[in-house]
Amino acid sequence: MREMAAVYGSPEIIANYGAETARLRYELDTINQRLGEEVDVETSKRRYELKRQIADLKSALQRREGACVYGSPEVIEEYGRETERMRQEIETLQNELNELNNN
């Protein structure tokens, strides 16, 4: 039920909820493996790490996108490049997570 819940609040609250859900999923998979059920704990652990990284990056990106940046054109351009790098990293991590979920 937790994975299907609608969560409202600040980006930090939503990110924390997602990270906690992923942690609980990993813990459940670990318990299931100990009970003898077939669970790939390494995949579960990687899935948890990817979700945490994505949540952290999304939170940081949201703070960056609303910020006013002052400085030389070089400083502003560098800020924009870093913001774009973060977007691309989120996309890369999300693609990796989707591949894990499809296997």
TIFI-388024 format. One record per residue (C-alpha): residue in one letter; x, y, z. Coordinates in steps of 0.02 Angstrom, whole numbers, padded with zeros to 5 digits. Layout:
N
aa = A; x = X; y = Y; z = Z .
...
This chain:
103
aa = M; x = 00000; y = 00000; z = 00000 .
aa = R; x = 00145; y = 00117; z = 00037 .
aa = E; x = 00213; y = 00104; z = -00140 .
aa = M; x = 00045; y = 00153; z = -00214 .
aa = A; x = 00008; y = 00295; z = -00093 .
aa = A; x = -00011; y = 00475; z = -00150 .
aa = V; x = 00109; y = 00583; z = -00050 .
aa = Y; x = 00086; y = 00769; z = -00030 .
aa = G; x = 00208; y = 00895; z = 00040 .
aa = S; x = 00371; y = 00979; z = 00004 .
aa = P; x = 00498; y = 00898; z = -00113 .
aa = E; x = 00599; y = 00846; z = 00039 .
aa = I; x = 00450; y = 00756; z = 00117 .
aa = I; x = 00413; y = 00666; z = -00046 .
aa = A; x = 00597; y = 00618; z = -00069 .
aa = N; x = 00609; y = 00556; z = 00110 .
aa = Y; x = 00450; y = 00453; z = 00088 .
aa = G; x = 00519; y = 00374; z = -00070 .
aa = A; x = 00687; y = 00337; z = 00011 .
aa = E; x = 00602; y = 00258; z = 00162 .
aa = T; x = 00492; y = 00152; z = 00049 .
aa = A; x = 00645; y = 00092; z = -00046 .
aa = R; x = 00734; y = 00053; z = 00117 .
aa = L; x = 00586; y = -00049; z = 00178 .
aa = R; x = 00578; y = -00143; z = 00012 .
aa = Y; x = 00764; y = -00186; z = 00027 .
aa = E; x = 00738; y = -00243; z = 00207 .
aa = L; x = 00590; y = -00351; z = 00154 .
aa = D; x = 00691; y = -00429; z = 00014 .
aa = T; x = 00831; y = -00469; z = 00136 .
aa = I; x = 00709; y = -00553; z = 00255 .
aa = N; x = 00631; y = -00651; z = 00112 .
aa = Q; x = 00802; y = -00712; z = 00058 .
aa = R; x = 00839; y = -00771; z = 00236 .
aa = L; x = 00675; y = -00865; z = 00234 .
aa = G; x = 00730; y = -00954; z = 00077 .
aa = E; x = 00626; y = -00862; z = -00051 .
aa = E; x = 00712; y = -00821; z = -00213 .
aa = V; x = 00761; y = -00637; z = -00205 .
aa = D; x = 00908; y = -00552; z = -00286 .
aa = V; x = 00968; y = -00447; z = -00140 .
aa = E; x = 01106; y = -00364; z = -00241 .
aa = T; x = 00978; y = -00304; z = -00368 .
aa = S; x = 00866; y = -00245; z = -00228 .
aa = K; x = 01011; y = -00153; z = -00147 .
aa = R; x = 01057; y = -00070; z = -00313 .
aa = R; x = 00875; y = -00022; z = -00341 .
aa = Y; x = 00871; y = 00059; z = -00167 .
aa = E; x = 01034; y = 00154; z = -00201 .
aa = L; x = 00971; y = 00216; z = -00369 .
aa = K; x = 00807; y = 00277; z = -00294 .
aa = R; x = 00900; y = 00367; z = -00155 .
aa = Q; x = 01020; y = 00450; z = -00279 .
aa = I; x = 00876; y = 00504; z = -00391 .
aa = A; x = 00780; y = 00576; z = -00243 .
aa = D; x = 00934; y = 00671; z = -00183 .
aa = L; x = 00970; y = 00741; z = -00356 .
aa = K; x = 00789; y = 00791; z = -00385 .
aa = S; x = 00785; y = 00882; z = -00219 .
aa = A; x = 00947; y = 00974; z = -00258 .
aa = L; x = 00888; y = 01013; z = -00434 .
aa = Q; x = 00726; y = 01086; z = -00372 .
aa = R; x = 00821; y = 01205; z = -00258 .
aa = R; x = 00936; y = 01254; z = -00402 .
aa = E; x = 00799; y = 01286; z = -00528 .
aa = G; x = 00712; y = 01416; z = -00420 .
aa = A; x = 00870; y = 01508; z = -00371 .
aa = C; x = 00925; y = 01679; z = -00431 .
aa = V; x = 01106; y = 01672; z = -00487 .
aa = Y; x = 01213; y = 01826; z = -00486 .
aa = G; x = 01387; y = 01846; z = -00554 .
aa = S; x = 01485; y = 01854; z = -00712 .
aa = P; x = 01418; y = 01771; z = -00870 .
aa = E; x = 01544; y = 01631; z = -00841 .
aa = V; x = 01474; y = 01597; z = -00667 .
aa = I; x = 01296; y = 01595; z = -00732 .
aa = E; x = 01344; y = 01481; z = -00878 .
aa = E; x = 01434; y = 01361; z = -00760 .
aa = Y; x = 01281; y = 01357; z = -00648 .
aa = G; x = 01174; y = 01314; z = -00799 .
aa = R; x = 01294; y = 01178; z = -00856 .
aa = E; x = 01294; y = 01099; z = -00683 .
aa = T; x = 01104; y = 01105; z = -00677 .
aa = E; x = 01095; y = 01020; z = -00847 .
aa = R; x = 01223; y = 00889; z = -00792 .
aa = M; x = 01113; y = 00849; z = -00643 .
aa = R; x = 00961; y = 00828; z = -00758 .
aa = Q; x = 01059; y = 00709; z = -00868 .
aa = E; x = 01121; y = 00611; z = -00719 .
aa = I; x = 00942; y = 00590; z = -00657 .
aa = E; x = 00891; y = 00526; z = -00828 .
aa = T; x = 01037; y = 00403; z = -00833 .
aa = L; x = 00998; y = 00338; z = -00658 .
aa = Q; x = 00812; y = 00325; z = -00700 .
aa = N; x = 00853; y = 00224; z = -00857 .
aa = E; x = 00963; y = 00106; z = -00755 .
aa = L; x = 00823; y = 00087; z = -00627 .
aa = N; x = 00697; y = 00050; z = -00764 .
aa = E; x = 00812; y = -00085; z = -00835 .
aa = L; x = 00826; y = -00165; z = -00663 .
aa = N; x = 00637; y = -00161; z = -00642 .
aa = N; x = 00609; y = -00241; z = -00812 .
aa = N; x = 00725; y = -00388; z = -00777 .
